Structures are given as structure tokens and as C-alpha cells.
Amino acid sequence: MQKYRVAQVGIGNRGKIHADAFLELSDRFELVGLCDLDREKLGAYARSKDLPAAILYDDAAKMMAKTKPDVFCFVTHPNLRLPLVELAAKHGVAGLAFEKPMATSLADAHKITELCHKYLIKTIVSHQQKYLPSFQKLKELLDAGAIGKVTRLDATCQAWLAQLGTHFVDYILWANGGARATWVAGHVHGSELLKDSHPSPNYVMGVLAFQNGVRSYVEFGHIAPSSMPKEKFWLDNRLTAYGTHGYVWCDTDNRWGALTKRTDGEVTGGEGEGWSVQERTRLQPLYLKDFIAWLDDDKRVHPCNIDITYHGYEIMEALCISAMERIRVDLPLDPSKCTDMLARMRKELPECP
């Protein structure tokens, strides 16, 4: 079987998780380049993994030209996405993997998607929590018809839109079998987090309507419903599916619950290993194994592919447009007619909790 050569930019906390997974799957991946501007941090990671100094770089372009990888992975802040995707296209990679959110503007998100299609780059974005056992349980019950016909898929997060909201919009699309949204209506408020590295209004609320008749109600931000203590802020979220014969929910802390046709009016559920264990030991390798399958076989499209990611970004943008324009927004959006929504919200939204 082919072994795919990998070059990666970024070796911060998330970057280490990506690199660790590539190294774990060494039967199918060979890490041939690792780049970071912080040479001390880069060297420390390399020494901890016995990586040769020859594969270390502080310039992404030089690394790509020298290593000629099959797969390019970058783990950077979202404002740097488009130049690195352009770099991947220039060097003819077969696969591309990067972090969420996919961009900071609809224009960039659209350009990224177009580049990936034009250059036939199989691209995945790290909405990897769908590999948690709790999320897999929810999907298993939905696919088995355990709650009858799905009518609603709701999502809440204490974390803001560009941090975890992007995950949960993606998980709604995934749980809904890829059905596309036809319109959204949204509300946003608060400008403080528009200054964050993952910029977003403080709070986003909205309703999504899908072509298969399913509706979704979403709340992202610290005044969204909470089900955990404050120290679990980053895990305090929930995806809930309602059907004609019950409901099922799951969260990032690997918990789930369900009321189904077979539970006789009782709520059943489970709780597995928490997020920190799952993230470092399970999720990324599972996510990358599906990437290998897609690289090997065009028909085995990854569940975190660029098209589902772009539609998720489009939905998030539409929620903000709806709030700022006070209108329902129909999809798909025309990127050529959309202004820089983050810039507009920074200018117009007042500061508030």
C-alpha cells in the first residue's frame, strides 16, 4: 500500500495532536517536513519524538519545495488559511488537512473550496468530534430509526461561533445525512469576541430550515443553555435530535442520552472516557484513517470533506447576515455579493455581555 508523505505547518497544542496522529499511523504516513516559526518549540517536539533535524523548517514555502509532500497539513489561526491552501495547490498535493473554522470571510472560504476542486485536492477540516463514541451513538440510533423520523436537530455551545459553533453546524449537517439548508434566520450581539483569534459575535442564535423538512435551532455563546459546571466551559455543549418517537443527545464530554421506541418511557444513556483522553488518543487517528481511505479510493469521501465544511461556513455567514440585515436569508449565498461580515460587525455591533 502507498505511504503518503506529509508536511505540516504549526506545532502548538493542536499541531502536536495532528503530528502525533501522523506518526502513530506510520504504516501509511511518513512525516517528511515539520514547520513552525518558533524554532525552540519545534526543536523540543522533534527531540521528544526522535525526529531528525533535517525535516525541520521555519519557512513553509521552502519546506514544500524541498519535501514535495503528498499531504499538506497546517494548524494555524484562521486568518492564514487561504495563502496556505494556495501553497498546497502550487505544489500539487493530493491531500490537504487543516483546522476549523475554514476561513474568516465567505470570499476566502469560497476561494479555498474552488481551489481544492480545481486542483483535485482531497481536503478535510478538523470537525473531528463526530468520531467521539457519544456522537457515534447518536448517529447509530438515528440511522437505525430508533426515534422515528427526525424532525429537529438542535445545537448549543457555551463557546462562541468560530470556536465550537462551527463544529456543531457541521454535526447538524452530518447527523441530517448531508441535506442542505434552504434558509436561515439569525440574531447576534456583542463585539468583544470579534477581537479574538477566532473572531465571532459574543452570542449567535438562529433557526435553520433544511430541504428534507428538518429544522434546527442553535445557540452559540456563553448565554446559551448550560448543563455543566463553569470549569467545563469548553465541553459545555449539546447536539440533540428529536424524532416522531423520541430523542437522543450527545456532548463533547462523551456523554449521551436517549428516549426511544424501545426504552418504555425511560431515558437511557452512557458516559465514556472524557474529552482529554479521547482527543489525544482516539479521535485524530480515527479521523486520519478515514482520510487514508479517501486518498486510496475516490468513492470513500471523508465525512469532514471541504464541501460539507463550506456549506457549514455558508450557514454561519448567513446567520450573521440575517441578524445584521433583519431578514431571512436564503441559501446558497452568492460570495460576490457578500460584504466582509466580520468587518461590518466590528464596526456596528456594540459591546455587551
C-alpha positions in Angstrom: 0.0 0.0 0.0 1.1 3.5 -0.8 2.7 5.5 2.0 1.7 9.2 1.9 4.4 11.8 2.5 3.2 14.5 4.9 4.4 18.1 5.6 2.9 20.1 8.4 2.9 23.7 9.5 2.3 24.5 13.2 3.3 22.6 16.3 1.3 24.3 19.0 -1.1 22.3 21.2 -3.4 21.2 18.3 -0.5 20.9 16.0 1.1 18.3 18.3 -2.1 16.3 18.2 -2.1 16.3 14.4 1.6 15.3 14.2 1.2 12.6 16.9 -1.5 11.0 14.8 0.5 11.1 11.6 3.4 9.4 13.5 1.1 6.8 15.1 -0.1 5.9 11.6 3.4 5.5 10.3 2.5 2.4 8.2 0.6 4.8 5.9 2.1 8.3 6.6 5.7 9.5 6.5 6.3 12.9 8.2 8.9 14.5 5.9 8.6 18.1 7.0 7.6 20.0 10.1 7.5 23.8 10.2 7.0 26.4 12.9 8.3 30.0 13.4 9.1 29.1 17.0 12.4 27.1 16.5 12.7 26.3 20.2 9.2 24.8 20.3 9.8 23.0 17.0 13.1 21.5 18.3 11.6 20.4 21.6 8.8 18.5 19.8 11.3 16.9 17.4 13.6 15.8 20.2 10.6 14.3 22.1 9.8 12.2 19.0 13.3 11.4 17.9 12.7 13.3 14.6 15.7 14.2 12.5 16.7 17.9 12.4 16.7 17.7 8.6 12.9 17.7 8.4 12.5 20.9 10.5 11.8 24.2 8.8 10.8 27.8 9.7 9.6 28.6 6.2 6.5 26.8 4.8 7.3 27.6 1.1 10.9 26.2 1.4 9.6 23.1 3.2 7.0 22.4 0.5 9.5 23.0 -2.3 12.1 20.7 -0.7 9.8 17.9 0.6 7.2 17.7 -2.2 4.6 16.1 0.1 1.5 14.1 -0.9 -0.4 15.6 2.0 -0.1 19.1 3.5 -1.4 19.8 7.0 -1.5 23.2 8.6 -2.6 24.1 12.1 -2.6 27.9 12.3 -5.0 30.7 13.1 -7.9 31.1 10.7 -6.7 34.3 9.1 -3.9 32.4 7.4 -5.9 29.7 5.6 -6.1 31.0 2.0 -2.3 31.6 1.4 -1.5 28.1 2.7 -4.2 26.5 0.5 -2.7 28.4 -2.4 0.7 27.0 -1.4 -0.8 23.5 -1.4 -2.3 24.0 -4.9 1.0 25.3 -6.2 2.8 22.2 -5.1 0.2 19.7 -6.4 -0.6 17.9 -3.2 -3.1 15.1 -3.3 -4.5 15.8 0.2 -5.0 18.8 2.5 -5.9 18.9 6.1 -6.4 22.0 8.3 -8.2 23.3 11.3 -11.6 25.0 11.7 -13.0 27.5 11.1 -12.1 27.2 7.4 -11.7 31.0 6.9 -12.6 34.4 8.3 -14.7 35.5 5.3 -17.1 33.9 2.9 -15.0 35.1 0.0 -11.9 33.3 1.3 -14.0 30.2 2.1 -15.3 30.1 -1.4 -11.9 30.6 -3.0 -10.5 27.8 -0.8 -13.2 25.4 -1.9 -12.8 26.4 -5.6 -9.0 25.8 -5.4 -9.5 22.4 -3.9 -11.9 21.4 -6.6 -9.8 22.9 -9.4 -6.6 21.1 -8.4 -8.4 17.9 -7.3 -7.2 18.2 -3.7 -9.0 15.9 -1.3 -9.5 18.3 1.6 -10.6 17.7 5.2 -11.3 20.2 8.0 -11.0 19.2 11.7 -14.6 18.8 12.8 -13.3 15.6 14.4 -15.6 15.3 17.4 -18.1 13.3 15.3 -15.7 10.4 16.0 -16.4 10.5 19.7 -18.3 7.4 20.9 -21.1 9.6 22.1 -21.6 11.2 18.7 -21.3 7.8 17.0 -24.0 6.5 19.3 -26.3 9.4 18.3 -25.7 8.7 14.6 -26.2 4.9 15.1 -29.6 5.5 16.7 -30.7 7.9 14.0 -29.6 5.6 11.2 -31.5 2.7 12.9 -34.7 4.7 13.1 -34.8 4.4 16.9 -36.5 7.8 17.3 -38.6 7.5 14.2 -38.5 10.3 11.6 -36.1 13.1 12.6 -37.9 16.4 12.8 -35.4 18.7 14.6 -31.6 18.8 15.2 -30.7 21.4 17.8 -27.2 22.5 19.0 -26.0 24.6 21.8 -22.4 25.6 22.9 -21.1 27.9 25.6 -18.1 28.6 23.3 -18.7 31.1 20.5 -19.5 30.6 16.8 -15.9 30.4 15.4 -14.7 28.2 18.2 -17.3 25.4 18.6 -20.3 26.7 16.8 -18.5 25.8 13.5 -18.2 22.2 14.9 -21.9 21.9 15.8 -23.2 23.4 12.5 -21.1 20.7 10.8 -22.5 18.0 13.1 -26.1 19.0 12.3 -25.3 18.6 8.6 -23.7 15.2 9.3 -26.5 13.9 11.5 -29.0 15.1 8.9 -27.5 13.0 6.2 -26.0 15.9 4.3 -29.3 17.6 3.5 -28.7 21.2 2.6 -30.1 24.2 4.4 -32.5 26.3 2.3 -32.8 29.4 4.6 -31.8 30.7 8.0 -32.9 33.5 10.4 -30.5 34.7 13.0 -29.6 37.0 15.8 -26.2 38.2 17.0 -24.9 40.5 19.7 -21.7 41.6 21.5 -18.5 42.7 19.8 -15.8 41.7 22.3 -15.0 38.3 20.8 -14.7 39.9 17.3 -11.2 40.8 18.5 -10.3 37.1 19.3 -8.0 35.0 17.1 -11.2 33.1 16.2 -13.4 36.1 15.7 -17.2 35.9 16.3 -20.0 37.8 17.9 -20.3 37.0 21.6 -23.6 35.2 21.0 -25.4 33.8 18.0 -28.9 32.4 17.9 -30.8 31.1 14.9 -33.1 28.8 13.1 -32.1 26.7 10.1 -34.5 25.1 7.6 -33.4 22.1 5.5 -34.5 20.7 2.2 -35.7 17.5 3.9 -38.1 19.4 6.2 -35.8 19.2 9.3 -35.5 22.4 11.4 -32.5 23.3 13.6 -32.4 25.8 16.5 -28.9 26.9 17.5 -27.3 29.0 20.3 -23.6 29.6 20.5 -22.1 31.8 23.2 -21.9 32.0 27.0 -25.6 32.7 27.5 -26.6 29.6 25.6 -28.1 26.8 27.8 -25.6 25.2 30.1 -25.5 21.7 31.5 -22.0 21.6 33.1 -20.0 23.5 35.8 -18.0 26.5 34.7 -14.7 24.7 34.7 -16.0 22.6 31.8 -16.8 25.7 29.7 -15.2 24.2 26.5 -17.1 21.0 26.9 -20.4 22.5 27.7 -22.4 21.8 24.6 -25.1 19.5 23.2 -26.4 18.1 20.0 -30.0 16.9 20.3 -32.1 15.1 17.7 -35.8 14.9 18.1 -38.0 12.5 16.1 -41.5 11.3 15.9 -40.8 8.6 18.6 -38.3 10.1 20.9 -35.0 12.0 21.1 -31.2 11.4 21.5 -28.5 13.8 22.6 -24.7 13.8 22.9 -21.9 16.1 24.0 -18.2 16.7 23.7 -17.5 15.2 27.2 -18.5 11.8 25.7 -22.0 11.6 27.3 -25.2 10.7 25.6 -28.9 10.0 26.5 -31.9 8.8 24.6 -35.6 8.2 24.8 -36.5 5.7 22.0 -39.3 3.4 20.9 -37.6 0.6 22.9 -37.0 2.3 26.2 -40.6 2.1 27.5 -40.6 5.8 28.5 -37.3 5.6 30.3 -34.3 7.8 29.4 -31.2 5.6 28.8 -27.6 6.8 28.3 -24.0 6.4 28.8 -20.7 8.2 29.7 -17.3 7.2 28.4 -13.8 8.5 28.8 -13.7 12.3 28.9 -12.6 14.6 26.2 -8.9 15.0 27.2 -8.3 11.2 26.9 -10.3 10.8 23.7 -8.8 13.8 21.9 -5.2 12.7 22.4 -5.5 9.0 21.9 -8.5 8.2 19.8 -10.1 11.0 17.7 -7.3 12.2 15.4 -6.1 8.7 14.3 -9.8 7.7 13.5 -10.2 11.0 11.6 -6.9 10.3 9.7 -7.8 6.7 8.9 -10.8 7.9 7.1 -8.6 10.3 5.2 -6.3 7.4 4.2 -9.4 5.6 2.9 -10.4 8.6 0.8 -6.8 9.1 -0.5 -6.8 5.4 -1.5 -10.3 5.4 -3.0 -12.2 8.3 -4.6 -15.6 6.8 -3.6 -14.8 6.8 0.2 -15.4 10.5 0.7 -14.4 11.7 4.2 -17.2 12.9 6.4 -15.2 16.2 7.1 -14.7 17.0 3.5 -14.4 20.5 2.1 -18.0 20.6 0.7 -19.8 19.9 3.9 -17.4 22.4 5.6 -18.1 25.1 3.1 -21.8 24.7 3.5 -21.4 24.9 7.2 -19.4 28.2 6.8 -22.1 29.5 4.5 -24.8 28.8 7.1 -22.8 30.6 9.8 -22.3 33.6 7.5 -26.0 33.6 6.6 -26.9 33.7 10.3 -24.8 36.9 10.7 -26.2 38.5 7.6 -29.7 37.7 8.7 -29.1 39.4 12.1 -27.4 42.5 10.6 -30.0 42.9 7.8 -33.0 41.8 9.9 -34.2 39.5 7.1 -34.5 35.8 6.4 -31.5 34.7 4.3 -32.0 32.1 1.5 -29.2 29.7 0.5 -26.9 29.3 -1.3 -25.2 32.6 -0.9 -23.5 34.4 -3.7 -20.0 35.2 -2.4 -19.6 38.0 -5.0 -22.5 39.9 -3.3 -21.4 39.4 0.3 -19.5 42.1 2.1 -16.9 41.4 4.8 -19.3 40.4 7.6 -16.7 40.4 10.4 -15.5 43.9 9.5 -19.2 45.1 9.4 -20.0 43.6 12.8 -16.8 45.1 14.3 -18.0 48.5 13.2 -21.7 48.2 14.0 -22.2 45.8 17.0 -22.0 47.4 20.4 -20.1 45.8 23.3 -22.4 43.8 25.6 -22.4 40.6 27.7 
